[in-house]
Amino acid sequence: MGEQEANVPLQPDADTGDQEEGFTIDPSQIEQGIKDQMKPEEIKNLDRVLDEGNKLLFGKDTHYQLMDGLKDSKDIPGDLGNGAFTLLMMLYKGGGYTMPPELMMPTGAILLSRACAFLSQSGMIPVTDDDYEESMHVYTVKLHSTLDPSFKQRMDQSLGQQQPQPQTGGILNQGAQP
C-alpha cells in the first residue's frame, strides 16, 4: 500500500461488508433542519400537524395497526413510504383537508424518521438509513403523483414516454377524498 493510499479513509461499500447497519439518523436533526428554513407561523402549523401525526403513529389505538403491518414486510422501504403517505392522508382528511400543501413534505420526512427510529430502537424491525432514504423516495413520488396533476406526465416525458395524459385537478384542487 502506497503512502498516499494509507492516508485515504476507506469508504464503506457492499463489497467489503463494512457498510454501516442500523438506523443512525437523528429525527430531531431532520426536524430542526426543516424548521430552520421556515417562518414562525409555518413552524407553529408544522408542530400542530406533527402532534396529530404522533398521536396516530404512537397512540395506543393506532400504533399497533400501523406497526404490525411491517412485521412480515418483504419491502420495508416501500411499506414505510406507503405507510407515511397513508398517515399523511389520514392527517389531511382528519384536518378537514386544510393542511397547507407546503407542510406535507416536511411532515412526512419528520414522521417517517421518527417511525424508523422507533422501529430500529425497539428492535421490532431492522431499519437502516438506506431504508429511510428509499422510503422517502416512495413517499415523495406517491405524494407528488397524487397531489400534482402534471407529475405523471412530466415523469413520463423525462423517461422518453411521450404519452400526454389528460390531467384534471390534483387532489388539493378538487377537495376530493384520498
C-alpha positions in Angstrom: 0.0 0.0 0.0 1.5 3.4 -1.0 1.9 6.3 1.3 -1.0 8.2 -0.4 -3.3 5.2 -0.2 -2.7 4.8 3.6 -3.9 8.3 4.2 -7.2 7.9 2.4 -10.0 6.6 4.6 -11.8 3.5 3.4 -15.3 4.2 2.2 -17.9 1.6 3.2 -19.3 -0.4 0.4 -21.2 -3.5 -0.2 -18.1 -5.4 -1.5 -16.2 -5.1 1.8 -19.1 -5.8 4.1 -18.2 -2.6 6.1 -21.4 -0.9 5.3 -23.0 0.6 8.4 -26.0 -1.2 9.6 -28.9 0.2 11.6 -30.6 3.5 11.7 -28.2 6.3 12.6 -30.3 9.3 11.5 -31.5 11.6 14.3 -35.1 12.6 13.7 -34.6 15.8 15.9 -31.8 16.9 13.5 -34.1 16.4 10.5 -36.9 18.4 12.3 -34.5 21.2 13.3 -33.0 21.4 9.8 -36.5 21.8 8.3 -37.7 24.3 10.9 -34.5 26.4 10.4 -35.8 27.2 6.9 -39.4 28.1 8.0 -41.2 31.2 9.2 -42.5 31.2 12.8 -46.1 30.7 11.6 -45.2 27.8 9.5 -43.3 26.2 12.4 -46.4 26.6 14.6 -48.6 24.9 11.9 -46.0 22.2 11.4 -45.8 21.5 15.2 -49.6 21.2 15.2 -49.6 18.6 12.4 -46.7 16.7 13.9 -48.6 16.5 17.2 -51.5 14.9 15.5 -49.2 12.7 13.5 -47.5 11.5 16.7 -50.9 10.6 18.1 -51.7 8.4 15.1 -48.2 7.0 14.9 -47.7 6.3 18.6 -51.2 6.4 20.1 -52.5 3.2 21.8 -55.4 2.9 19.4 -53.5 3.1 16.1 -49.9 2.3 16.9 -50.1 -1.4 16.6 -52.3 -1.2 13.5 -49.6 0.9 11.8 -46.5 -1.0 13.0 -47.8 -4.6 12.9 -48.2 -4.3 9.1 -44.5 -4.0 8.8 -43.6 -7.2 10.7 -43.9 -9.5 7.8 -42.9 -7.0 5.1 -40.8 -8.1 2.2 -40.3 -4.5 1.2 -39.5 -2.4 4.2 -38.7 0.9 2.4 -41.8 0.5 0.1 -44.1 -0.3 3.0 -42.7 2.6 5.1 -43.0 5.1 2.3 -46.6 3.9 1.5 -47.4 4.0 5.2 -46.1 7.5 5.6 -48.3 8.6 2.7 -51.3 6.9 4.2 -50.6 8.6 7.5 -50.3 11.9 5.8 -53.6 11.4 4.0 -55.2 10.5 7.4 -53.9 13.8 8.8 -55.1 15.7 5.8 -58.6 14.2 5.9 -58.8 14.4 9.7 -58.0 18.1 9.4 -60.8 18.7 7.0 -58.5 18.9 4.0 -57.0 22.2 5.3 -53.3 21.2 5.8 -51.2 23.6 3.8 -49.5 21.7 0.9 -46.1 23.1 1.8 -46.3 21.2 5.1 -46.9 17.8 3.5 -43.3 17.0 2.6 -41.7 18.1 5.8 -44.4 16.4 7.9 -43.8 13.1 6.1 -40.0 13.4 6.4 -40.1 14.0 10.1 -42.8 11.5 11.0 -41.1 8.8 8.8 -37.8 9.5 10.5 -39.5 9.1 13.9 -41.1 5.8 12.8 -37.8 4.5 11.6 -36.0 5.5 14.8 -38.7 3.8 16.8 -38.6 0.6 14.8 -34.8 0.5 15.0 -34.6 1.3 18.7 -37.3 -1.1 19.7 -35.8 -4.0 17.7 -39.2 -4.6 16.1 -37.8 -4.4 12.6 -34.2 -3.8 11.4 -34.3 -0.4 9.6 -31.3 1.3 8.0 -30.5 4.8 6.8 -30.9 3.4 3.3 -34.4 2.2 4.1 -35.3 5.7 5.2 -33.8 7.2 2.0 -35.7 4.7 -0.2 -39.0 5.2 1.8 -38.7 8.9 1.4 -38.4 8.4 -2.3 -41.6 6.2 -2.3 -43.4 8.8 -0.2 -42.3 11.7 -2.4 -43.3 10.1 -5.6 -46.7 9.0 -4.2 -47.3 12.4 -2.7 -46.5 14.2 -6.0 -48.3 11.8 -8.2 -51.5 12.2 -6.0 -51.4 15.9 -5.4 -49.7 17.3 -8.6 -51.8 16.8 -11.7 -48.9 17.2 -14.1 -46.4 15.0 -12.2 -47.1 11.7 -14.0 -47.0 13.5 -17.4 -43.6 15.1 -16.5 -42.2 11.8 -15.3 -43.3 10.0 -18.5 -41.8 12.8 -20.6 -38.5 12.6 -18.7 -38.4 8.9 -19.3 -39.0 9.4 -23.0 -42.5 8.1 -22.9 -44.2 11.0 -24.7 -47.8 9.9 -23.9 -49.6 13.0 -22.7 -52.5 12.1 -20.4 -55.4 14.4 -19.7 -55.0 15.9 -16.3 -57.8 17.1 -14.1 -57.0 18.9 -10.9 -54.9 17.4 -8.2 -56.5 16.2 -5.0 -55.8 19.5 -3.3 -57.6 21.5 -6.0 -60.6 19.2 -6.1 -61.3 18.7 -2.5 -61.5 15.0 -3.3 -61.0 12.5 -0.6 -57.8 10.4 -0.8 
